[in-house]
Structure formats: C-alpha cells, structure tokens
C-alpha cells in the first residue's frame, strides 16, 4: 500500500525539545499542519513514522491493528540495545493473552474504588509533608520536598517497600528513562541493580508477609503459578517506576501552571469545586514527556487523517501531541480550568491504558488542593524563565521547583 508522502524536509530526530515551560514541542504542531504522519529518526538511528493528530494517535493506541510486542529480531528500537523495549517481562512490551494475563493479576489494586479508598491516606501524607515544609520555612524545592515525596510514599506503602530506598528508585528511574544513546551502560546497570533489589524485596516478603501488593503478586506466583519469577521481579520494578515518576512531575508542573495563571489560581481558591476539571486540564497540558511508545502495524491501516501505514511499519504516537490538537481541543495552548469533556490521552488509550490512572488522579488532586490551601502566599522563588528542565529522557520534567510563601 502507498504510505503518506514524506514532508519537504529531513525526518528530524526524536525527541524534539519541549516548548516554553515544558509545553508541547513546536515540531509536533508544525508537522500536524504540514504532514500529520511522517518519518522521524529515533536515537537508535531507526526511522519510524510519527503521528501528530489526535484521532490518528488514538487509533494507534487503540491497539486493534497495532502491537507493542517488539521482541522479534530486527524490531525497531528507541535506543541501541534498548533494555526496556526488549524486556520480555514488561507489561508495556507485550500484547494479547500474555498481556491480559499479567494485567489481570495486578489491576485489582488500582480500581477507582481502591484508589478512592486511599484518598484519606494520600491526604494525610500531603498534610504531613506540608507540616515539615512550613516548619522548615521558605524557600523550598517543592519538587523534591513535596511533588516527589508524596507519590513515592504512596507507592511504597501500597507495595510494602521501604520509603528509605526512594533515592535508589529515583536514580534507577532516571537511568531507565534516559533517551541518550551514551547512557546504554547506565541503563543496563540500573536494570540489573533494580532487579537484584526487587529479588531481595520479594525474598523478604516471603519471610515476613505484610498484606500488601507485593505479597499478592507473590501469592500469584507461588500458589497459582500464574507469574514466573522473572515476571514477578519485573512487575515489582515496573510498578515502582510507574508509581511515582510521572505523577511527581505532574504535581510539580501543576503547581507551576497555577502560579503562572494567578486568575485561575484565585478562582480555585474561591471555588474548590473547580478542582476536578482543573486537574484534568493540568493532566492534558502537563503530561511529563512525550508519552510515546513504539507500536508496529499488524495489518495495512488507513488512519482517520487518511494517512496509510503499511503492515510491519512502526509508528510513534506521542500523547502530548494528541492533547495539543486544536481539532479536539479549541485553543489547546490555553489553560482553561473550566474546560469540560476533556478526553485527553495523558493516560493512554486501549489495552495499555495506564493501570494507575485512578490513583494518579487522587494523588494529583489531593496534592494540589492541600498545597493551595496550606500555602496561600505561594510564589516562585526565581523567575519562571530560570527554571531548568530535564532533557534526553522519556520524561520531560522540572529539575527543581524553588518556591517561597
């Protein structure tokens, strides 16, 4: 079948730099207008197709004619020797019955009801962290002292993982999420160290169960024989990384967004009932990264834009580009806390929809409500233009968020 014509310039290299203050890359906007599906070069050197229109991206994520299973020889890789893309134990690296089996084992811990039941615990953690911040006095790096600390504490309690090890998790996460080819050795080392840690954690839980999620996964392995030992270890690693990294950056970027929009912040303080829609708008605008995992077409496909994808062709479908499409979101760059029916794709779509979406919403909403209420004089301690952002990573986040009050 004939594929979409190539745009009138070189394919460009992924990842593209973010827009101002971590916003949607301008390259996505340009491509959406000129060529909504066109070639792009990955850090590995592999060339794939890049989708930039909401409907096309949603179609790719839906999974009916696209697969995340890139474990076959010669499959495209995000990075040379990409450890994550080739990891046979990762939920994000499989599809079909195998994926459904593993997802079923863990998804019960992340239902809307279970997430809502954790709200009092999340609120208590937020209040405790803010007590410490207030007692220490300004200024503080809110990214480290609050935005990261809260989801790390939540996921550690959920899994039964010592919170004192959170520094290790962040270092390993940084290495595993890197998109820098030069960091290949660091990624391999981090994956090995993380696996060794998870093996020791599982062994400790076998000796002294605590009734948490790790114990439930062990039971699925030991009694039902539904998890292999390798799957169990990789599941623990994946839940730790996914359970804190992106949520932390959404909280920090959410605070920054509110501080950059004082009228909306004042409206939220006057009417807390606006918070649910405000959180969805923050999730739409402030997805921390490209939200792009490679998928391979399992059949010839014509996308909603009319662009054609041949069977076997790999497509990159960044959720941040979908959330910025003016066809779906009028004035997509405007922060509008009264925007309703925001069917953003920040948590994905289809079979790989984020398991922790409901818990993440509880955490972000609780964290923002508490910080707005407890720190009425909250302000940036430096000009916004002086804030620095991570580069060369699957996650685009602040390096720090210095604030005063």
C-alpha positions as CSV (number, residue, x, y, z in Angstrom):
1,X,0.0,0.0,0.0
2,X,1.2,3.6,-0.6
3,X,2.3,5.3,2.6
4,X,1.9,9.0,3.4
5,X,4.3,11.2,1.4
6,X,7.4,12.5,3.1
7,X,7.4,16.1,4.4
8,X,9.5,18.6,2.5
9,X,12.4,18.5,5.0
10,X,14.6,15.9,6.7
11,X,12.8,13.5,9.0
12,X,14.2,15.1,12.2
13,X,15.4,13.4,15.3
14,X,13.2,12.3,18.2
15,X,12.8,13.5,21.0
16,X,12.1,17.1,20.0
17,X,12.8,19.9,22.5
18,X,9.8,21.0,24.6
19,X,8.0,24.3,24.0
20,X,8.2,27.1,26.5
21,X,8.0,26.0,30.1
22,X,7.9,22.3,29.1
23,X,5.0,22.7,26.7
24,X,4.2,20.8,23.6
25,X,7.1,20.7,21.2
26,X,6.6,23.2,18.3
27,X,7.7,20.5,15.9
28,X,4.6,18.5,16.6
29,X,2.4,21.5,15.8
30,X,4.2,22.1,12.5
31,X,4.1,18.5,11.5
32,X,0.4,18.3,12.3
33,X,-0.3,21.1,9.8
34,X,2.2,20.0,7.1
35,X,2.2,16.2,7.4
36,X,0.3,14.6,10.3
37,X,2.1,11.3,9.7
38,X,5.7,11.4,8.6
39,X,9.1,9.9,9.2
40,X,11.3,10.6,12.2
41,X,14.6,9.2,13.3
42,X,15.0,7.7,16.8
43,X,18.1,7.9,19.0
44,X,18.9,4.3,17.8
45,X,19.1,5.5,14.2
46,X,16.0,3.6,13.2
47,X,13.4,5.5,11.2
48,X,9.7,5.2,12.1
49,X,6.5,7.1,11.4
50,X,5.4,9.9,13.8
51,X,1.7,10.6,14.3
52,X,0.7,14.1,15.5
53,X,-3.1,14.3,15.1
54,X,-5.4,13.3,18.0
55,X,-7.6,10.9,16.0
56,X,-4.6,9.2,14.4
57,X,-2.8,8.8,17.8
58,X,-6.0,7.5,19.4
59,X,-6.4,4.9,16.6
60,X,-2.8,3.7,17.1
61,X,-3.2,3.5,20.8
62,X,-6.5,1.5,20.5
63,X,-4.4,-1.4,19.5
64,X,-6.7,-3.2,17.1
65,X,-4.1,-3.2,14.3
66,X,-1.0,-2.2,16.2
67,X,1.2,-4.1,18.6
68,X,3.5,-3.2,21.4
69,X,5.3,-6.5,21.1
70,X,8.8,-5.6,19.7
71,X,10.6,-8.7,20.9
72,X,11.2,-10.1,17.4
73,X,14.6,-9.9,15.7
74,X,15.2,-6.7,13.8
75,X,12.4,-4.8,15.5
76,X,12.9,-1.0,15.7
77,X,14.4,0.2,18.9
78,X,14.1,3.6,20.6
79,X,17.8,3.2,21.7
80,X,20.7,1.0,20.7
81,X,20.2,-2.2,22.7
82,X,17.1,-0.8,24.3
83,X,16.7,-2.7,27.5
84,X,13.1,-1.6,28.1
85,X,11.9,-2.2,24.6
86,X,13.3,-5.7,24.6
87,X,12.3,-6.6,28.2
88,X,10.1,-9.7,27.9
89,X,8.8,-9.2,31.5
90,X,7.5,-5.7,31.0
91,X,3.8,-5.1,30.6
92,X,4.4,-2.4,28.1
93,X,6.3,-4.9,25.9
94,X,3.6,-7.4,25.2
95,X,0.1,-7.7,23.8
96,X,-2.7,-10.2,23.5
97,X,-3.5,-13.0,26.1
98,X,0.0,-12.7,27.6
99,X,-0.5,-9.0,28.4
100,X,-4.1,-9.6,29.5
101,X,-3.0,-12.3,32.0
102,X,-0.4,-10.2,33.7
103,X,-2.5,-7.1,33.7
104,X,-5.4,-9.0,35.3
105,X,-3.2,-10.1,38.2
106,X,-2.4,-6.5,39.3
107,X,-5.3,-4.3,38.1
108,X,-7.5,-5.1,41.1
109,X,-5.2,-2.9,43.3
110,X,-5.8,0.1,41.0
111,X,-9.6,0.2,40.5
112,X,-11.4,3.5,41.0
113,X,-12.8,2.2,44.3
114,X,-9.4,1.2,45.6
115,X,-7.9,4.5,44.6
116,X,-10.7,6.4,46.3
117,X,-10.2,4.4,49.4
118,X,-6.6,5.6,49.5
119,X,-7.6,9.3,49.4
120,X,-7.5,9.7,53.3
121,X,-4.0,8.2,53.3
122,X,-2.8,10.4,50.5
123,X,-4.3,13.4,52.2
124,X,-2.6,12.5,55.5
125,X,0.8,12.2,53.7
126,X,0.3,15.5,52.0
127,X,-0.5,17.2,55.3
128,X,2.5,15.7,57.0
129,X,4.8,16.8,54.2
130,X,3.4,20.3,54.3
131,X,3.8,20.4,58.0
132,X,7.5,19.8,57.6
133,X,7.8,22.3,54.8
134,X,6.1,25.0,56.8
135,X,8.1,24.2,59.9
136,X,11.4,24.5,57.9
137,X,10.3,27.8,56.4
138,X,10.9,29.2,52.9
139,X,12.3,28.7,50.4
140,X,12.0,25.0,49.5
141,X,12.4,22.9,46.4
142,X,8.8,21.8,46.1
143,X,9.7,19.1,43.5
144,X,11.9,17.2,46.0
145,X,10.1,18.1,49.3
146,X,6.6,17.5,48.1
147,X,5.9,16.6,44.5
148,X,8.3,13.6,44.5
149,X,7.9,12.8,48.2
150,X,4.2,12.3,48.1
151,X,3.8,9.7,45.3
152,X,6.9,7.8,46.5
153,X,5.4,7.4,49.9
154,X,2.1,6.3,48.5
155,X,3.6,3.6,46.2
156,X,5.9,2.4,48.9
157,X,3.0,1.9,51.2
158,X,1.0,0.2,48.5
159,X,3.7,-2.2,47.6
160,X,5.3,-2.6,51.0
161,X,8.6,-1.1,50.0
162,X,10.9,0.8,52.5
163,X,10.5,4.5,51.8
164,X,14.1,5.0,52.8
165,X,15.1,3.4,49.5
166,X,13.3,6.1,47.5
167,X,16.7,7.7,46.5
168,X,17.7,4.5,44.8
169,X,14.4,4.4,42.9
170,X,14.9,7.9,41.5
171,X,18.4,7.2,40.4
172,X,17.4,3.9,38.7
173,X,14.3,5.6,37.1
174,X,16.5,8.4,35.7
175,X,18.8,5.9,34.0
176,X,16.0,3.6,32.7
177,X,14.0,6.6,31.3
178,X,17.0,8.1,29.5
179,X,16.9,8.6,25.8
180,X,20.6,9.3,25.5
181,X,22.4,6.6,23.5
182,X,25.5,7.2,25.5
183,X,23.7,6.1,28.7
184,X,23.2,2.5,27.5
185,X,25.7,1.1,30.0
186,X,23.9,3.1,32.8
187,X,20.6,1.6,31.7
188,X,21.9,-1.9,31.8
189,X,23.5,-1.4,35.2
190,X,20.3,0.2,36.6
191,X,18.1,-2.6,35.3
192,X,20.5,-5.2,36.8
193,X,20.6,-3.4,40.2
194,X,16.9,-2.8,40.2
195,X,16.3,-6.5,39.5
196,X,18.6,-7.5,42.3
197,X,16.8,-5.1,44.7
198,X,13.4,-6.5,43.7
199,X,14.6,-10.1,44.1
200,X,15.7,-9.3,47.7
201,X,12.5,-7.5,48.4
202,X,10.4,-10.5,47.2
203,X,12.6,-12.8,49.4
204,X,12.0,-10.6,52.4
205,X,8.2,-10.5,51.8
206,X,8.2,-14.3,51.6
207,X,9.9,-14.4,55.0
208,X,7.6,-11.8,56.5
209,X,4.4,-11.0,54.5
210,X,2.7,-7.7,55.2
211,X,-0.5,-8.0,53.3
212,X,0.5,-5.5,50.6
213,X,0.6,-5.7,46.8
214,X,4.0,-7.4,46.6
215,X,2.5,-10.2,48.8
216,X,-0.4,-10.5,46.4
217,X,2.0,-10.8,43.5
218,X,4.0,-13.5,45.4
219,X,0.8,-15.4,46.0
220,X,0.0,-15.3,42.3
221,X,3.5,-16.7,41.7
222,X,3.7,-19.3,44.4
223,X,0.2,-20.6,44.7
224,X,-1.4,-20.0,41.3
225,X,1.8,-20.3,39.3
226,X,0.5,-17.5,37.1
227,X,3.6,-15.4,37.3
228,X,7.1,-16.6,36.5
229,X,9.8,-15.5,38.9
230,X,11.2,-13.1,36.2
231,X,7.7,-11.7,35.6
232,X,7.3,-11.1,39.3
233,X,10.6,-9.3,39.7
234,X,10.0,-7.1,36.6
235,X,6.4,-6.4,37.7
236,X,7.7,-5.0,41.0
237,X,10.3,-2.8,39.3
238,X,7.7,-1.5,36.8
239,X,5.2,-0.6,39.5
240,X,7.8,1.3,41.5
241,X,8.9,3.4,38.5
242,X,5.4,3.9,37.1
243,X,4.0,4.6,40.5
244,X,5.9,7.8,41.2
245,X,7.9,9.2,38.4
246,X,5.3,10.8,36.1
247,X,2.9,11.6,39.0
248,X,5.6,13.6,40.7
249,X,6.3,15.7,37.6
250,X,2.6,16.3,37.0
251,X,2.2,17.6,40.6
252,X,5.2,19.9,40.2
253,X,4.1,21.1,36.7
254,X,0.6,21.6,38.0
255,X,1.8,23.9,40.8
256,X,3.9,25.8,38.3
257,X,0.9,26.2,35.9
258,X,-1.3,27.6,38.7
259,X,1.4,30.0,39.8
260,X,1.7,31.2,36.1
261,X,-2.0,31.8,36.0
262,X,-3.0,33.8,39.1
263,X,-6.6,34.4,38.0
264,X,-7.2,30.7,37.7
265,X,-5.5,30.1,41.0
266,X,-7.7,32.7,42.7
267,X,-10.8,31.1,41.1
268,X,-9.8,27.7,42.5
269,X,-9.2,29.1,46.0
270,X,-12.6,30.8,45.8
271,X,-14.4,27.7,44.4
272,X,-12.7,24.4,45.2
273,X,-15.4,22.7,43.1
274,X,-13.4,23.7,40.1
275,X,-10.6,21.5,41.1
276,X,-11.6,18.3,39.3
277,X,-11.8,20.0,35.9
278,X,-8.6,21.9,36.7
279,X,-6.8,18.7,37.4
280,X,-7.9,17.2,34.0
281,X,-6.7,20.4,32.3
282,X,-3.4,20.1,34.1
283,X,-3.2,16.5,33.0
284,X,-3.9,17.4,29.4
285,X,-1.4,20.3,29.3
286,X,1.3,19.0,31.6
287,X,1.9,15.4,30.6
288,X,5.5,15.0,31.7
289,X,7.1,13.8,28.5
290,X,6.1,12.7,25.0
291,X,4.0,9.7,26.1
292,X,5.3,7.9,23.1
293,X,5.9,4.1,22.9
294,X,6.6,2.4,19.6
295,X,3.9,0.3,18.0
296,X,4.1,-1.9,14.9
297,X,1.2,-2.2,12.4
298,X,0.0,-5.8,12.3
299,X,-2.0,-5.1,9.1
300,X,-2.2,-2.4,6.4
301,X,-4.0,0.5,8.1
302,X,-5.6,3.8,6.9
303,X,-5.7,6.3,9.8
304,X,-8.5,8.8,10.3
305,X,-6.4,11.5,8.7
306,X,-6.2,9.4,5.5
307,X,-2.6,8.6,6.1
308,X,-1.6,5.0,5.3
309,X,0.6,2.7,7.3
310,X,1.9,-0.5,5.8
311,X,1.9,-3.7,7.7
312,X,5.2,-4.1,9.7
313,X,5.8,-0.3,9.8
314,X,6.5,1.2,13.3
315,X,4.6,4.2,14.5
316,X,5.4,6.6,17.3
317,X,2.2,8.1,18.8
318,X,3.0,10.9,21.3
319,X,0.1,11.6,23.7
320,X,1.4,15.1,24.2
321,X,0.8,15.9,20.5
322,X,-2.7,14.5,20.7
323,X,-3.5,16.7,23.7
324,X,-2.5,19.7,21.7
325,X,-4.6,19.1,18.7
326,X,-6.9,22.1,18.1
327,X,-9.4,19.9,16.2
328,X,-10.1,18.2,19.6
329,X,-9.2,21.0,22.0
330,X,-10.1,24.6,20.9
331,X,-7.2,26.9,21.8
332,X,-5.2,23.9,23.0
333,X,-2.4,26.0,24.4
334,X,-4.7,27.9,26.8
335,X,-5.0,26.8,30.4
336,X,-8.7,26.7,31.0
337,X,-9.9,25.3,34.3
338,X,-13.5,25.3,33.1
339,X,-12.8,23.2,30.1
340,X,-15.1,20.2,30.3
341,X,-15.3,16.8,28.5
342,X,-11.6,16.8,28.2
343,X,-10.9,13.4,26.6
344,X,-7.2,13.8,26.8
345,X,-4.9,10.9,26.2
346,X,-2.4,11.5,29.0
347,X,-3.1,8.0,30.4
348,X,-3.1,6.4,27.0
349,X,-6.0,4.5,25.4
350,X,-6.8,1.0,24.7
351,X,-5.2,-2.2,26.2
352,X,-2.2,-0.3,27.5
353,X,-4.3,2.4,29.3
354,X,-2.4,3.4,32.4
355,X,-3.1,1.0,35.3
356,X,-2.5,3.7,37.9
357,X,-4.6,6.4,36.3
358,X,-7.3,6.5,39.0
359,X,-4.6,6.6,41.8
360,X,-2.7,9.3,40.0
361,X,-5.8,11.4,39.8
362,X,-6.3,11.0,43.5
363,X,-2.7,12.0,44.2
364,X,-2.6,15.0,41.9
365,X,-5.9,16.4,43.1
366,X,-5.1,15.9,46.8
367,X,-1.6,17.3,46.4
368,X,-2.8,20.4,44.6
369,X,-5.7,21.0,46.9
370,X,-3.5,20.8,50.0
371,X,-0.7,23.0,48.8
372,X,-3.1,25.7,47.5
373,X,-4.9,25.7,50.9
374,X,-1.9,25.4,53.2
375,X,0.4,27.9,51.4
376,X,-1.8,30.9,50.3
377,X,1.2,33.1,49.6
378,X,2.9,30.5,47.4
379,X,5.1,32.0,44.7
380,X,8.1,31.1,42.6
381,X,11.4,31.9,44.3
382,X,13.1,32.5,40.9
383,X,11.7,33.9,37.6
384,X,10.0,31.1,35.6
385,X,12.4,31.6,32.8
386,X,15.3,30.5,35.1
387,X,13.7,27.1,35.8
388,X,15.5,24.2,34.2
389,X,14.1,21.1,32.5
390,X,15.3,17.6,32.0
391,X,16.4,16.7,28.6
392,X,17.2,13.5,26.8
393,X,14.6,11.5,28.8
394,X,11.3,9.8,28.2
395,X,10.1,12.2,31.0
396,X,10.3,15.9,30.5
397,X,10.1,17.5,33.9
398,X,11.5,20.2,36.1
399,X,14.9,19.8,37.6
400,X,13.6,21.7,40.6
401,X,10.8,24.0,41.7
402,X,12.1,26.6,44.1
403,X,9.2,28.4,45.9
404,X,8.6,30.7,48.7
405,X,5.5,31.9,50.6
